[in-house]
């Protein structure tokens, strides 16, 4: 019993320490992003644009293809049930609403967490191990400003863009199935999509995507700054960043979905 209580106590303290560190990093990042520019400390937009290309533009193919396949799968599963009631027309509504409100932002966030969040952790972890971050501090430079803020801005801008692309790809995937298998015309598909979707459905997904982007950046960078040891520590931080990011993304998704359900 004593061992169990010790384990629970140690785990609780580790969790609180992790949350506290993540909060402090997020607070510093928000300061350098939104407050410091009004005090003459300019944002390094060149680095931010480079991160946008690396994390956002280069992710377009994988996000598009996976979302397209998800849309096809959803249409297949929806048609399997709805065609029993002669309601094939509503397959479009099922795919459209599911992609924009839920699957679009969630799929995009999981892909970016595995692709870019892990890269953030590996990059900063390698710099930590090679003492480059210590060199920043020795020169009087703030590592959060130069290393974290560009990544923060990149995902803040690119996550909604990638989510919209994911939504579109998923809807197109569902439409292709309906046109070639359910004997619907392209005009019927577009009309059904227009009737099913509301602006609220799209904005719901976009709000989620912004929060997911902040989670991915915060966790990835915090894990990188927390690396201890050599290459093994970098590997552990990279793995941990993906696992923790996905957990927090799904946890946040549950909260936002509940909020939008009861308020919308």
N, C-alpha and C positions, 0 to 999 in steps of 0.2 A: 504493500500500500504506500509506503514511504517513497519507493522508487517511482510509482505512478504519479504521485503528487509532485515529486521533483521534476519529472519529465514535463508535466503540465505547466508547472511554474516557469521552467526554463523556456518552454515553447512560447508561453504568453509574453515573457520578457523579450524574447527575440522578435516576436511579432510587433510589439509596441516599439521596439528600437528601430525596426525596419520602417514602420509607418512614420515614425518621427523623422528619420533620415530622408524619406521620400518627400515628406512635407517641407522640410527645410530646403531641399534642392528645388522643389517646385516654386517655393516662395522666392528664392533668389532668381530663378529663371524668369518668373513673372515680372520681377522688378527690372531686370536688365532688358526685358522685351517691351514693357508698357510704360515704365516710369522713367528710367534712365534717359531715353531719347529726348524727353522734355527738359533734361538737365544738361544737355550738350553731349551726352555719350551716345554716339551714333551706333545704330545696329549694323553689323557686318553683312550687308545684303549680298555681296559677292559670294561669301561662304554659304549663305542661306539658299541662294539660287542653285549653287552646286549641289547642295543637299536635296533640293527639290527634284533635280534631275536624277540623282542617284536613287532616292527613295520613292519618288513619284513617277516620273516619266519612264524610267526603266522597269517599273512594275506594271505598266499598262498591258503588255501581252499576257502575263500570267493571270492577272485579275480578270481580263476580258474572257480568256478561254475557260477558266474555272467557272465564272458566272454564267457563261453561255451553256455549259454542260449542266449546271445546277438548274437553270431555267428549263432545259429539256427534260431533266429528271422530274421536276415538279409538275410539268405538264403531263408527263406519262402517268405519274401517280394520281394526279387530279382527275385525268380522263378516265382512269380505271374505275374510279368510284362514281363520278358524275355521269358517265355515259349510261349507267344503269337506270338513271332517272331522266334520260334524254336532255341533260343539262350541259352539253358540251360547250355551249356558248359561254358558260361561266368559268371555264378553265382559264380564260384570259384574265378575268378578275382575280382568280386565285393566285396566279403567277405574279401579276402586277403588284397587288397589294403586299404579298409576302416578300417580294424582292425589295420594294421601296421602304417598307416599314421595318423589316427584320433581317432578311438574309443578305441583302446588299451590303449594308454597313458591317454586319457581323463577319461575313466572308472576307471582305476587304481588310478588316482589322486583323483577323487571324493570319492572313497572308502577309501583311505588312509586319506583324509582330515576329513572324518566323523569318522574314527576309531582311527587314531594316532594323527592327528592335535588337535582334541578335548581332547585327553588324555594328550598331552603336555600342553595345556592351563590349564586343571584341576590340573595337577601335580604341575606346577609352581604357579598357583593361590593359591592352598592350602598351599604351602610353604610360599607364600607372606603373607597370612592371619595369619599363625602361627608364623611369624617373623623368619623363618629359613633363608630366603634370607638376612635379616638384620644381622643374626648371621654370615653368610659367610663374609659379608663386615667387620664386627667387628673383625674377625680373619685374615683379610688381604687377603682373597681369592676372586678371581674374579668369580662372579656367572655365567658370560657368558662362561668362560672357562670350568667350571665344570658341568654346567647344560645344556647349549645350544649346545656347540660344539659336544658332543656325538650324540645328536639328529640330528644335521646338517649332520654329517658324515654318520649316519645310513641311512637317506633318500637319500643322495647323491649316496650311493652305491646300496641301495635296490630298489629304484624307477626304474632304467633301468632294473634290473633283474625281477621285478614284471611285468613291461611292456612287456618284451619278453614272459613271461609266459601267460599274458593276450592275446597277439597276437596269440600265439600257441593254446591256448584254444578256442579262437574265430574261428580260421581257422578249427580246428578239429570239432567244433560244426557245422559249415557250411558243412564240408565234410561228417559228419554223415548223415545230411539231404539229401545231394546229392546222397550218396551211397544207402540209403534205400528208397528214394522217387523218384529220378530222373534217376534211373537205370544206374548210372555211377559206374565204377569199382574203386577200391582204386588206381590203377595205373593211370587211367585217372585223378582222383582227384589230385594226386601228380604231374603229368605232367602239368596240368593246373595251379596249384599253382606256380610251378617253372617258367613257362613261364610268369605268370602275375607279379610276384614280382621282384623288383630290390633292390639292396643294398641301394639305395637312399631312398626307401620307409621305410625301417627299421630304418636307421639312423635318418630320419626325426622324427619318433616317439620317438626315444631314446633321441634326443636333447630336445624335448618337455618335456619328463619325468623328466629330470634333473632340468629344470627350475621349473616345477610343484612341485618337491620335495623341492626346496629352498623356494618357496612361502608358502607351507604348514608349514615348520619348522619355518620360520620367523614370520608368522602370529600367529601360535599357541603359540610360546614362547613370543611374544610381548604382546598378550592378557593376558597370564599368569602373566607377570611382571606388567601389568597395572591394576590388580585386586584391587578394593577398597571395603571395607566393609567385611562382613563375607561370609557365605555360599551362600547367594544370589548373591554376586559379582562373586564368582567362577562359578556359574551356568550361569550368563550372559556372562562371558568371554568365557566359553565353547561353548555356542550357537553362539556367535559373531565370534569365530575363524572358525567355520564351514562355516557360511554364507559368511564371507569375503574371506576365502580361495577359496571357489567354485566360487565366483564372479571373483576374480583375476585370477584363473585358466582358466576360460572360456575367459576372456579378453585377457590373454596372448596367448591362443590357437588361437583366431582370428588373432592376430598380426603375430604369427609364420606361420599360414596357409597362410596368404596373402603374407608373405615374400617368403615362399617356392613355392607358386604358380607363382609368378612373376619372381623368379630367377631359378626355376627348370624346 
